[in-house]
Amino acid sequence: MPKNNIREIRVALVHLGCARNLIDSENILGRLGEEGFALTGDVAVADVGILNTCSFIGPAREESESAIRDLLERKKSGTMRAVIVAGCLPEKFRDEIVGRFPEVDAFLGLS
C-alpha cells in the first residue's frame, strides 16, 4: 500500500498485561507511527485494532479472549476493518486461539 494511503488508516492498540507487554506495545506504536499510520487511542474510531495480549495466568487469558471478542464484534458490525492479536496468547496457544477465533486477520507471537 502506498504510504499516502497508510496515513488514512487509523490504528488503535489495546494493551493488556505486564510491564514487558507495555514496552512491546510502545514499540509497536512507535513503529506504526514511523511508517505513517494514524494512531488513535479510541478503538471506536479505529480501522484496525491491535490487541497485545497476556496469558500468564488464567484470568489474564480470559481477559484477552474477552477483548478479542469485543474487537471482532466491531469488525462484524463494519466499524473496524481488521483485528490483529499479538503477544503471549498467540505465542503460547497459537493453534487453539486460531481455531477459536478464525475471524482474526493476523496473529503475532513474541519473536
C-alpha positions as CSV (number, residue, x, y, z in Angstrom):
1,M,0.0,0.0,0.0
2,P,1.4,3.4,-0.9
3,K,2.5,5.5,2.1
4,N,0.0,8.3,1.3
5,N,-2.9,5.8,1.8
6,I,-1.4,4.5,5.1
7,R,-2.0,7.9,6.7
8,E,-5.7,7.3,6.2
9,I,-5.7,4.1,8.3
10,R,-6.5,4.7,11.9
11,V,-4.9,2.1,14.2
12,A,-5.7,1.6,17.9
13,L,-3.7,-0.7,20.2
14,V,-5.2,-2.2,23.3
15,H,-2.6,-3.3,25.8
16,L,-3.2,-6.0,28.4
17,G,-0.7,-7.4,30.8
18,C,2.7,-6.8,32.4
19,A,5.3,-4.1,32.1
20,R,7.1,-6.1,29.4
21,N,3.9,-6.1,27.4
22,L,3.7,-2.4,27.8
23,I,7.2,-2.0,26.3
24,D,6.2,-4.2,23.4
25,S,3.1,-2.1,22.9
26,E,5.1,1.1,22.9
27,N,7.5,-0.4,20.3
28,I,4.6,-1.5,18.1
29,L,3.0,2.0,18.3
30,G,6.4,3.7,17.6
31,R,7.0,1.6,14.5
32,L,3.4,2.2,13.2
33,G,3.9,5.9,13.7
34,E,7.2,5.9,11.9
35,E,5.5,4.1,9.0
36,G,2.9,6.8,8.8
37,F,-0.2,5.2,10.2
38,A,-2.7,7.4,12.0
39,L,-2.6,6.3,15.7
40,T,-5.7,6.7,17.9
41,G,-6.4,5.8,21.5
42,D,-10.1,5.3,20.6
43,V,-11.0,1.8,19.5
44,A,-14.4,3.2,18.4
45,V,-12.9,5.2,15.5
46,A,-10.1,2.7,14.6
47,D,-9.9,1.0,11.2
48,V,-7.5,-1.6,12.7
49,G,-7.5,-2.9,16.2
50,I,-4.3,-4.5,17.6
51,L,-4.6,-6.3,20.9
52,N,-1.4,-7.0,22.7
53,T,-2.4,-9.9,25.0
54,C,-1.3,-11.6,28.2
55,S,-1.8,-15.2,29.1
56,F,0.4,-15.6,32.1
57,I,-2.4,-16.6,34.4
58,G,-6.0,-17.8,33.8
59,P,-7.7,-14.5,34.5
60,A,-5.3,-12.7,32.1
61,R,-6.1,-15.2,29.4
62,E,-9.9,-14.8,29.9
63,E,-9.5,-11.0,29.8
64,S,-7.5,-11.4,26.5
65,E,-10.2,-13.6,24.9
66,S,-12.9,-11.3,26.0
67,A,-11.1,-8.3,24.4
68,I,-10.7,-10.4,21.2
69,R,-14.4,-11.0,21.1
70,D,-15.1,-7.2,21.6
71,L,-12.8,-6.3,18.7
72,L,-14.3,-8.9,16.5
73,E,-17.8,-7.6,17.2
74,R,-16.6,-4.2,15.9
75,K,-15.3,-5.9,12.8
76,K,-18.5,-7.9,12.3
77,S,-20.6,-4.7,12.6
78,G,-18.4,-3.0,10.0
79,T,-16.9,-0.3,12.2
80,M,-13.4,-1.9,12.1
81,R,-11.7,-3.4,9.1
82,A,-9.1,-5.7,10.7
83,V,-8.2,-7.3,14.0
84,I,-4.7,-8.3,14.9
85,V,-3.8,-10.3,18.1
86,A,-0.3,-10.1,19.3
87,G,1.7,-11.1,22.4
88,C,1.7,-14.0,24.8
89,L,-1.6,-15.6,23.9
90,P,-0.8,-16.4,20.3
91,E,2.7,-17.3,21.2
92,K,1.7,-19.9,23.8
93,F,-1.6,-21.1,22.4
94,R,-1.5,-20.4,18.7
95,D,-3.3,-23.5,17.4
96,E,-6.0,-23.2,20.0
97,I,-6.6,-19.5,19.6
98,V,-6.5,-19.6,15.8
99,G,-9.2,-22.3,15.9
100,R,-11.3,-20.4,18.4
101,F,-11.1,-17.0,16.6
102,P,-10.7,-17.6,12.8
103,E,-12.1,-14.1,12.1
104,V,-8.9,-12.5,13.4
105,D,-6.8,-11.2,10.5
106,A,-3.4,-11.9,12.0
107,F,-1.7,-13.5,15.0
108,L,1.7,-12.3,16.0
109,G,3.8,-14.0,18.7
110,L,6.6,-12.6,20.7
111,S,9.5,-13.4,18.4
